[in-house]
Amino acid sequence: MIPAQTVAEKLLSRKAGTPLEAGEIAVCAVDLAVAHDGNRPQSIDILRELGGGGPWDPARVILVIDHAPTQPNLAAAAIHDGMRRFAREYGVEVLGPGEGVCHQIIPERGYASPGDLVLGTDSHTCTYGALNALGTGVGSSDLAAVFLTGTLWLKVPESIYVDLTGRFRPGVYAKDAILALASRLGADGATYAALEFHGDALAGLSVAGRMTMANMAVELGAKAGIFPCDEVLERWLAERRAAHPTAPVTPATPASAVSPDAGARYIDRLQLDLASLEPQVACPHNVDNVRPISDVVGTPIKEAVIGTCTNGRLEDLAVAAGVLAGRHIHPDVRLFVTPASRAIYLAALRAGIIEILLEAGAIINQPGCSACTGGSHVGVPSDGENVVTTANRNFKGRLGNPEANLFLASPATVAASALEGRIADCRQYMEVGASA
């Protein structure tokens, strides 16, 4: 008799073709393999060293140029050229530069679905958990093995049940929720576990908000962060299918929504009341060094960043524009804004959001990972400067200068802080909440 299973156990059992429990190791069929330009060495180079030619199934491999979208130096240019040559030779799709961050454009274009196993050479591949998929990051050599065989061995993670209740109050968002969870669990509190998000709060949590939370699951040490397939997700998926009816990727094994069984075993159960939260800020230099906004208001800043694979989506830009409309950023602050994809950039242009941001003094960057890591060569701060950013990491040196200090916050908090030249409470600038 098969024991009651969590989402991770059930999904990986499907991919392995045999019932699995947490802690077991199995070889699993992969639905989608994603590699980007930020890795040294590239998976395609290791594939050649392994004696492989092309990938096992070109339709299930996507290469994305997003970490250096402006092609800022010779090293980046060489990597991009190698990716394009490999793609032409084997019929693999390559996206970018300028198309956006892989963790946005893959879901946006309908390449990932509920029940999928998605592996990528980026730790934030866990973003796809917002789609009721299991996404996780692997190394370049691991992904090269996937390219060669279409499979990879995985250890089935334990799971943590997170019950989300209540509704966000105005000025509080999904970014605040995941930062609050980081404060509670710590940066290693969910190591190699799958965070399963459930609860009545999901009815009011957009897919974009879910992507924010799933994206940062790895910052708590988690292997994956997985949301259920509910009406909110089903509507979003229907919109994606209508916009991209010819998406070439089909699942390696039948993909369908995955739900936990009654009686499934969890190593921990947590409840997070969204209605009880105020805006949160992660202070230098750790993501779990989280304080309520009331503790850090007034901290001076020189740079503000809105974007990245965590908070560069349309509703994030709209929230920021709502704060900035009719106002101008502080004269001592540089505000960098990066749409997470070309489609988001276009939608923000058509909605007048970009105009509002530009009039407020923002610098708009090419869609991609701009101003997220120092490797993008965008927004590198000076020594001693404080930066407030919507990114997912505030490690020392993350933005290219180990002498700068990074604070993590929601798009609304970042926008309000850019106005005041200091960390500010966004709630004074708005009347209604959202789920960014």
C-alpha positions in Angstrom: 0.0 0.0 0.0 1.4 3.4 -1.0 1.7 5.7 2.0 0.1 9.2 2.0 2.4 11.5 0.1 3.3 15.2 0.1 3.3 17.1 -3.2 7.1 16.6 -3.6 6.8 12.9 -2.9 3.9 12.4 -5.3 5.4 14.5 -8.1 8.8 12.8 -8.0 7.2 9.4 -7.8 5.5 10.2 -11.1 8.8 11.2 -12.6 10.6 8.1 -11.3 7.7 5.7 -12.2 7.7 4.2 -8.7 6.3 5.3 -5.2 8.8 7.3 -3.3 9.1 8.6 0.2 11.2 11.5 1.6 14.8 10.6 1.9 14.8 8.1 -1.0 17.0 8.7 -4.0 15.6 8.0 -7.5 16.4 8.7 -11.1 13.6 11.1 -12.4 12.5 12.1 -15.9 12.9 15.8 -16.4 10.3 17.9 -18.2 12.3 21.0 -18.9 16.0 21.9 -18.6 17.0 25.6 -18.5 20.5 27.0 -18.7 21.5 30.7 -18.6 24.6 32.7 -19.4 25.7 33.3 -15.8 27.5 30.0 -15.3 31.1 29.1 -15.7 31.5 26.6 -17.2 28.4 26.3 -19.3 26.5 23.0 -19.3 26.8 22.8 -23.1 30.6 22.8 -22.7 30.4 20.0 -20.1 28.0 18.1 -22.4 30.7 18.0 -25.1 33.3 16.8 -22.6 31.0 14.0 -21.7 31.0 12.9 -25.3 27.5 14.0 -26.0 26.3 15.7 -29.1 23.0 17.4 -28.9 20.5 17.2 -26.0 18.2 14.2 -25.6 15.2 16.3 -26.7 15.9 19.8 -28.0 12.2 20.8 -27.4 12.8 20.4 -23.6 16.0 22.5 -23.4 15.9 26.3 -23.3 19.0 28.5 -23.2 18.4 32.0 -21.8 20.7 35.1 -22.0 19.6 37.1 -19.0 22.5 37.6 -16.5 24.4 39.9 -18.8 21.7 41.3 -21.1 23.7 44.3 -22.2 26.6 42.0 -23.3 29.0 44.3 -21.3 32.4 42.6 -21.9 34.3 40.1 -24.1 33.7 37.2 -21.7 30.0 37.7 -21.8 30.0 38.1 -25.6 31.9 34.9 -26.0 29.5 32.9 -23.8 26.5 34.3 -25.7 28.1 33.4 -29.0 28.7 29.9 -27.8 25.1 29.5 -26.7 23.7 30.8 -30.0 26.0 28.4 -32.0 24.9 25.4 -29.9 21.3 26.4 -30.3 21.6 26.7 -34.1 23.4 23.4 -34.4 20.9 21.3 -32.4 17.6 23.2 -32.8 17.5 24.4 -29.2 15.6 27.6 -28.5 17.7 30.5 -27.1 16.0 33.5 -25.6 17.7 36.9 -25.2 19.4 39.1 -24.7 16.6 41.5 -23.8 13.8 39.0 -23.6 13.9 39.0 -19.8 14.8 36.8 -16.8 14.5 33.0 -17.3 12.3 32.6 -14.3 9.8 35.1 -15.8 9.8 34.2 -19.5 9.6 30.4 -19.0 6.3 30.5 -17.2 5.1 33.6 -19.2 5.4 31.7 -22.5 3.7 28.5 -21.2 6.8 26.3 -21.1 6.1 25.0 -17.6 2.9 23.4 -16.2 1.5 21.9 -13.1 3.1 18.6 -12.3 6.3 19.3 -14.2 9.9 18.7 -13.0 12.0 21.7 -14.1 15.7 21.8 -13.5 17.9 24.9 -14.2 21.4 26.2 -13.6 20.1 28.8 -11.2 19.1 28.4 -7.6 15.9 30.4 -8.1 14.5 27.8 -10.4 12.3 27.1 -7.4 10.2 30.0 -8.8 8.2 27.5 -10.9 6.7 26.1 -7.8 4.2 28.9 -8.1 2.8 26.8 -11.1 2.3 23.7 -8.9 5.6 22.4 -10.5 8.7 21.2 -8.8 11.5 23.5 -9.9 15.0 23.4 -8.4 18.5 24.5 -9.2 21.3 22.2 -10.1 25.0 22.6 -11.1 26.2 22.9 -14.7 27.5 19.3 -14.7 24.2 18.0 -13.4 22.3 19.8 -16.1 24.8 18.5 -18.7 23.8 15.0 -17.6 20.2 16.0 -18.1 21.0 17.3 -21.5 22.5 13.9 -22.3 19.9 11.5 -20.8 16.8 13.5 -20.0 17.0 12.3 -16.4 18.8 13.0 -13.1 19.0 11.4 -9.7 17.3 13.4 -7.0 16.8 12.9 -3.3 13.2 13.3 -2.3 12.9 16.2 0.1 11.1 16.3 3.4 8.2 18.8 3.4 7.1 21.7 5.5 3.4 22.7 5.5 2.9 26.5 5.5 -0.7 27.6 6.2 -1.3 31.1 4.8 -4.3 32.8 6.4 -5.9 36.3 6.3 -5.5 39.1 3.8 -2.8 41.6 3.3 -3.5 45.1 4.7 -2.7 48.1 2.5 1.0 48.4 1.8 1.8 44.8 2.6 2.7 42.3 -0.1 3.9 38.8 -0.9 7.5 40.0 -0.5 6.8 41.0 3.1 5.3 37.6 3.7 8.3 35.6 2.5 10.6 37.9 4.4 8.6 37.3 7.5 8.8 33.6 6.9 12.6 34.0 6.5 12.7 35.7 9.9 10.8 32.9 11.5 12.6 29.9 9.9 16.1 31.4 9.3 18.3 31.2 6.3 18.8 27.5 6.9 15.6 26.6 8.6 14.2 24.7 5.6 17.4 23.2 4.2 16.7 20.6 1.5 13.0 20.7 2.3 10.0 21.5 0.1 7.9 24.4 1.4 4.2 23.6 0.6 2.0 26.7 0.7 -1.7 26.2 1.5 -4.5 28.1 3.2 -7.5 30.4 2.6 -5.2 33.4 1.9 -4.4 31.9 -1.5 -7.7 33.1 -3.0 -6.3 36.6 -2.7 -2.7 35.9 -3.7 -1.9 36.4 -7.4 0.4 34.1 -9.4 2.9 37.0 -9.5 2.8 37.1 -5.7 3.2 33.3 -5.5 6.2 33.5 -7.8 7.8 36.0 -5.4 7.4 33.6 -2.5 8.4 30.5 -4.4 11.4 32.3 -5.8 12.8 33.0 -2.3 12.1 29.6 -0.9 15.8 28.8 -1.6 16.8 31.7 0.7 15.4 29.7 3.5 17.5 26.7 2.4 14.6 25.0 0.7 14.9 22.7 -2.3 11.5 23.9 -3.6 8.6 26.1 -2.8 5.3 24.7 -4.2 1.8 26.2 -4.4 -1.4 24.2 -5.3 -3.2 24.3 -8.6 -6.3 26.3 -7.7 -8.7 28.6 -9.6 -6.3 31.5 -9.4 -3.6 29.5 -11.2 -5.9 27.8 -13.6 -7.1 31.2 -14.9 -3.5 32.4 -15.2 -2.5 29.3 -17.1 -5.5 29.7 -19.5 -4.3 33.2 -20.3 -0.8 32.0 -21.0 -2.1 29.2 -23.3 -4.2 31.7 -25.2 -1.2 34.0 -25.6 1.2 31.2 -26.6 -0.8 28.4 -28.1 2.3 26.9 -29.9 4.6 26.5 -26.9 6.8 23.6 -28.0 7.4 22.0 -24.6 5.3 18.9 -23.8 5.8 17.0 -20.5 8.0 13.9 -20.4 5.4 12.2 -18.2 1.7 13.1 -18.0 1.5 16.5 -16.2 -1.5 17.3 -14.0 -2.1 19.1 -10.8 -0.5 17.6 -7.7 -2.1 17.8 -4.3 -1.0 16.3 -1.0 -2.8 13.2 0.4 -4.7 13.4 3.6 -2.3 12.2 6.3 0.9 13.1 4.4 3.9 13.5 6.8 5.4 16.9 7.3 8.5 17.7 9.4 6.9 21.0 10.5 3.7 22.9 10.2 3.6 26.7 10.3 0.9 29.3 10.1 1.4 32.8 8.8 -1.4 35.3 9.2 -1.0 37.8 6.4 -3.3 40.3 8.1 -0.9 40.6 11.0 2.0 41.7 8.9 3.5 45.2 8.4 6.1 45.9 5.7 9.3 44.0 6.3 12.9 44.8 5.5 15.9 42.3 5.4 18.9 44.2 6.7 22.6 43.6 5.7 24.0 41.1 5.2 21.6 38.2 5.5 18.2 37.5 4.2 16.9 36.4 7.6 18.1 39.6 9.3 14.5 40.9 9.0 13.0 43.8 10.8 9.6 45.4 10.7 9.6 48.7 8.8 9.1 50.6 12.0 12.5 49.5 13.2 14.4 50.8 10.2 12.5 53.9 9.0 14.9 56.7 8.4 18.0 54.7 7.4 19.6 56.8 4.6 19.9 55.3 1.1 21.7 56.3 -2.0 20.3 53.7 -4.4 17.0 51.9 -5.0 16.3 48.9 -7.3 13.0 47.6 -8.5 13.1 44.4 -10.6 14.9 41.1 -10.7 13.3 37.6 -10.9 11.7 38.3 -7.5 9.8 41.6 -8.1 10.1 42.8 -11.7 6.6 41.8 -12.8 3.8 44.0 -14.1 2.0 44.3 -10.8 5.3 45.2 -9.1 6.0 48.0 -11.5 2.3 49.2 -11.2 2.6 49.2 -7.4 5.8 51.3 -7.6 4.2 53.6 -10.1 1.3 54.1 -7.7 3.7 55.3 -5.1 5.7 57.5 -7.4 3.0 59.0 -9.6 3.1 62.8 -9.5 6.3 62.8 -7.4 10.0 62.8 -8.0 12.7 60.7 -6.3 15.1 62.3 -3.8 18.0 64.2 -5.6 20.6 62.0 -3.8 19.0 58.7 -4.9 19.5 56.6 -8.1 16.5 54.5 -8.9 17.0 51.6 -11.2 13.9 49.8 -12.6 14.1 46.6 -14.6 11.1 44.9 -16.1 11.4 41.1 -15.8 10.6 40.5 -19.4 10.1 42.2 -22.8 6.3 41.4 -22.6 6.1 43.1 -19.2 8.1 46.1 -20.5 5.6 46.5 -23.4 2.6 46.1 -21.1 4.0 48.7 -18.7 4.6 51.0 -21.6 1.0 50.6 -22.9 -0.4 51.2 -19.4 1.6 54.4 -18.9 3.6 52.9 -16.1 7.0 53.4 -17.7 6.1 57.1 -18.3 5.3 57.6 -14.6 8.5 55.9 -13.6 10.6 58.0 -16.0 8.9 61.2 -14.9 9.7 60.3 -11.3 13.4 60.0 -12.2 13.9 56.3 -12.6 16.5 54.7 -14.9 14.9 51.9 -17.0 17.1 48.9 -17.7 17.0 46.2 -20.3 14.8 43.3 -19.3 17.0 40.7 -17.6 19.0 40.4 -14.4 20.1 44.0 -14.5 21.0 45.5 -11.1 20.6 42.1 -9.3 24.2 40.9 -9.3 27.4 42.8 -9.9 27.9 40.6 -13.0 25.2 42.5 -14.8 27.4 45.7 -14.6 24.3 47.8 -13.7 23.8 49.8 -10.6 27.0 48.9 -8.8 27.1 51.0 -5.6 29.9 52.9 -4.2 31.7 52.1 -0.9 29.6 52.6 2.2 26.4 53.2 0.2 23.0 51.8 1.4 20.9 50.2 -1.3 17.2 49.2 -0.9 16.2 46.6 -3.5 13.5 44.1 -4.4 16.1 41.5 -5.1 16.2 38.1 -3.3 19.7 38.3 -1.8 21.6 40.9 0.2 24.9 39.0 0.7 28.0 41.2 1.0 29.2 42.0 -2.5 26.0 40.7 -4.2 25.6 43.9 -6.2 29.3 44.1 -7.1 30.7 46.0 -4.1 31.4 44.2 -0.8 31.7 47.6 0.9 28.0 48.5 0.2 25.0 47.5 2.3 21.8 45.9 0.7 18.4 46.0 2.2 15.6 43.9 0.8 12.0 45.1 0.6 8.8 45.2 -1.5 8.5 47.4 -4.6 6.2 49.8 -2.6 8.8 50.1 0.2 11.6 50.6 -2.3 9.6 53.3 -4.2 8.7 55.2 -1.0 12.3 55.0 0.1 13.5 56.4 -3.3 11.2 59.4 -2.7 12.5 60.2 0.7 16.2 59.3 0.4 15.8 57.0 3.4 14.0 53.8 4.1 10.3 54.8 4.3 7.0 53.3 5.2 5.1 52.9 2.0 1.7 52.9 3.7 1.5 56.6 3.8 1.5 56.7 0.0 -1.4 54.3 -0.7 -5.0 53.4 0.2 -5.4 49.9 -1.1 -3.2 46.8 -1.0 -2.2 44.2 -3.6 -0.2 41.0 -3.7 3.1 41.9 -5.2 
